[in-house]
Amino acid sequence: MAQMTLLQAINDALKTEMRRDDRVVVFGEDVGVNEGVFRATEGLNKEFGEERAFSTPLTETGIVGAAIGMALYGLKPVPEIQFADYIYPAFDQVVSELAKFRYRSGGEYTCPVVIRTPYGGGIRGGLYHSQSPEAYFTHTPGLKVVIPSTPEDAKGLLASAIRGEDPVIFLEPKKIYRSVKGEVPTGDFTVPIGPARLVQEGSDLSIFCYGAMVEPCRLAAEKALEKEGVKCEIIDLRTLYPVDEEAILNSVKKTGRAMIVYEAPKTSGYGAEVAAIIAENAVEYLEAPIKRIGGFDTPFPYTLEKIYVPDAIRIFLGIKEVMEYH
């Protein structure tokens, strides 16, 4: 075991998988000699050479298109999109080509591309470097969508994604790249894609979250216990598609109340899918309406970032609202 930040764990996963399988190649804007804007690919070019860790031109369509071709010819490409906000030029490649190859070939061909990209707020990046596009991709059959919130999960989930045969959108919450630290197994290590993670048990309210929202949910739950005597159960979904419906429903059936927290705009955000799962399968267990806390329905602001992104105070007030419902 070793103490790592989330960013270091991602770097360690890339190195471990590249050493384990010489088909793994990493590329994207500035990820080679320059080692990435966040240094996620630090040391890869030096250890594995220009053929397996290299920089590309500024063309997201070209990056994803090249990755698709590489995968179809037997490689395991792990392209990086420098910021999730700039994945949209490659959207057609992702949803119309990458996600469809296995289906359109009747399972004859797989297309194991893992697209890594930092997403969300936290660095005062304003409207062009802070978006949370996860819901777009969970609406696309054929893609897996993964978001880690701990260093251990970052390494283990990324390793599982690379070893799999399906395309994965691997969204990395850049707000906690360096602020979250934890013990991470060294060497060969995986975490299965699919199961949610129980952050803490509770009996009064279920909070579902992922990425950078896990920590403010935990802080809000601490305050709720201290101030209101409310015991919150926190579930880190970590895999948005496929999502762990069993974990969601079991938790709600136990607590009778549900809240979903995410930093994307509230309308049509991923929390709506979680709310629908609960409404369709466990509505008779609910003692209060399902509560969603998300970003506001505006472009991501620069100076008002701290107001836009849900924090422990907003989440605590949401807990109170749910608990006071009669």
N, C-alpha and C positions, 0 to 999 in steps of 0.2 A: 504494500500500500504506500501511496505517496500523497502529500498535500498538493493539490492543484487548484487553480482557478478554472472556471468553465472554459476559458479560451485555451489554457494549457492542456486541458483534457481533450479538447477537439484536436489540437495539434498532435497529442500523443496517440489518439485513435488513428489519425492519418498515417503517422509513421509506422505504427504497429501493423496496420493493414497493408501498407506498401511493402513492408519487409516480409509479410506472410504470403503475399500474392503479387507476383510481378506483373499481373494484368492491370493492377490499379494505377491509374494515372490522374494527376491533379493539375488543373489549369484554370485560367481566368485572368481578368485584368490585374496586372501587377503582382500576381501570386508567385512568380518565379524568383528571379534574383532579388526583387524588392520585398518578397515575403509577405505580401498582402497589406492592405491598408490598416488592418487590425493585428497583423502579424500572426494570423492563424496558421499560415503555411511556413512559418519560420523554420529554416534548416532543411526543408524538403529538396529544394533545388541543389543545395550543396551535397546532400547525401545521395540523392537518387538521379541527379543529372538532369539536363535539359530535356531529354526525351520523356521523362515521367513527371516532371514538375516544371511547368513553363507558363510564361505570360502570353496573353493573346491581345489582339487589337481590341479597341473599344466597340465591340459588336456583340450584344447579348444574343441576338438571333444566330450569329455565327458560332458562338460558344456552345449553345444548346444543340444546334444542328450538327456540329462536329461531334458532340458527345453522343448523339443518337447513332451516327454512323459508326463511331468507335465501338459502341455497345453491340450493335448488330454484327460486327465482325469479331466479337469475342473478348474485347477489353472490358474493364470495369472503370469507366470514367467517373470522376468526382469533380465536376465543374463548379466553380464559385462565381456567383453573381455578387458583385461588390456590395451592393445594397439591394434589399428586396424591392425597393421602389423602382429599380431599373430592370426588373424581370419582365415588364410588360411588352417590350419589343419582341421578346421571345415567347410570348403567350401562345401564339398559334402553334409554334413548334412543340410546346409543352402539352397543350390540351388536345390538339388535333393529330399529332404524330406520336410523341413519346408515350402518352397515356393509352394509345390505341393499338400499338403494334401487337401485343400479345393476343388481343381480341380479334383483330382483323386477320391474323394468321392462324386462327384456331389453336393457339398454343404452340405453334411450330417455332415461333421466334419469341424470345424475351428481349427486353430492352433495359438492362439494369444500370440506369443512370441515377446517381445521387446528386441532386442539385443542392449545394450548400449556399445559404445566404443569410446575412444578419438582417433582422427586422425589428420594428418597434421603435419607441422613443427612448429617451434617457441620455442622449448625447447633445441635446440642443441642435439637432440637425434640421429642424424646420420641416416644411411640407414635402420636401423632396428626398429626405433621408430618414424618415421616421414612420413610414406606413406599415400597416399590419395586414397583409393580403391573404392570410390563411384561408378565409372562407371561400375565396375564388377556387382554390385548389381542392378543397374538400368536396366541392360540387362536381368534380371531374372523376368519373369512374376510371379506374386503372392506375390512379396515383395513390401512394401512401403519403401522409402528411404527419411529420414528427416535429415536436418542439420540446427540447430538454429544459429543465430548470435547475439541475444540479450538475456538478462536474462528473460525478459517477455515471449519471444517466447520459450526459453528453458523450462520453467515451463509449459506453456500452451500446447505446442506441445507434450511434454513427457506425460502429463496427457491424452491427446487425444489418443496417441498411446497405452497407457496402457488400456484405456477403450474400445478400438476397438477390433474387432474379427480377424484382419489380422496380419500377421507377419510384423514387422517393424525393419529396420536397422536404428538405431538412432545414427548418427555420431556426436560427440561433438568436436568442434575445440579447442584443448587443448591450443593453443597459446593465446586464449582470455579467458581461464577459470577464471582468476583472474584480468585481465586488463580491462575488460568491466564491468561497473556497470550501474544499471538502476532501475527504479521503477517497482516493481512486485506486482500484487495483492496477498494478503494473502488469505489462505483458498482455497475453491473450485474455480478452474479457468482452462479454457481450451482455446486453439487456434485451429481452425479447420485445419486438414491436407489437403493440396491441394492448397489453394490460396496463391499467392505470396504477398510480402509486398513492398509497395511503400516507398522507403527511402527518395527520394526527386524528385520533378517534374522538368522537363526540356523540351526543345523544339528542341535541336540541335543534340543530340546523346543519344542513349539508352545504358546503361551499365547494364549487367546482371551478378550477382555474388551471392555468398553464403558463409556462415561460416566466417572464419577469413579474407576473401578478401573484405568484405563489407566496413570496415573502411578505408583501403588504397584507395579503389575506391572513397569514400567520400572525402578524402583528395586531391586526384588527381582532382576531379571535382571542388573543391574549387580553386585550383591553375589554372585550365583551365578557370574558370570564371574570376579570377583576372587578368591573363596574356593574355588570348586570347578572352575573352568575350563569351566563349562557355558555354551554359547552358545544362548540362548533366542531364538526367533522370536516376536514379539508382533504379533498381528492385532487391530486395533480394528474390531469388527464394524460399528459405527455405524448400520447398518440391521438391525434384528432381524427385520422382516418387510417385504418379502422379504429373506431372508438370502443371503449370498454363499457358497453351498455349494462352489463351485469353489475359492474362496480357502481355505476350511477344509480341504478334502480335499487340495489340492495341498501345503499346509503340512505336514499330518500324514504324507503319503506321503514327504515329504522328511526329516522329523525322527524319525518312528516313535514319538513320545510326544506326549500332549496333556493340557492343563490348561485348565479354564474357570473364570474368576473373575468373581463378581458379588456384589452386596451384599444382594440379596433373600434370604429364607429358602432354605436349600439344597434342601429337599424340593419337588419339582415346579417349581423355579425354571427360568429360561430356559436355564441350563447343561445341563439334562437333554435339551433339544432338540438342542443342539450335540453332546452325547455320543451321542445316537441317530443323528444324521447320520453321525458318524464310525464308529460300530459297524456300521451298515448298509452302509456303502460303502467302508470302508478298514480293516476289522478285521485283515486279513491283513498290514497294514503295522505294526501296533502291537507294540512291544517291552515295553510295560508297561500296566497298567490305566489307563483314563482317570481323571483326577483332577478333582474339583469342589471349589472353595473358595468358600463363600458365607456369608451371614449364618446365624445359628442359628435353629432352629425355635421361636422365641418371638416375642411382640410386640416391636417395636423398643424397647430400653431407653433411659432417660434418662442415668443416671449411668454406665452401662457401655457407652456408645456406642462408645468407642475399642476395646473388646474385641469388640463385635458386628461392626463393619464390618471386612472383611479389610484388613490392612495389609501393608507390605512384608515384615515379619518372618514372618507367617503364610504369605505366598506363597513366600518363600524356603524355609521348612521344607517346603512342599509340593513345591517343585522338587527338593529333596534326596530326598524320599521317592520321587518318580517315578524319579529317576536311579539310586537305589540298588536298585530292584526287580530281582530276578533270577528 
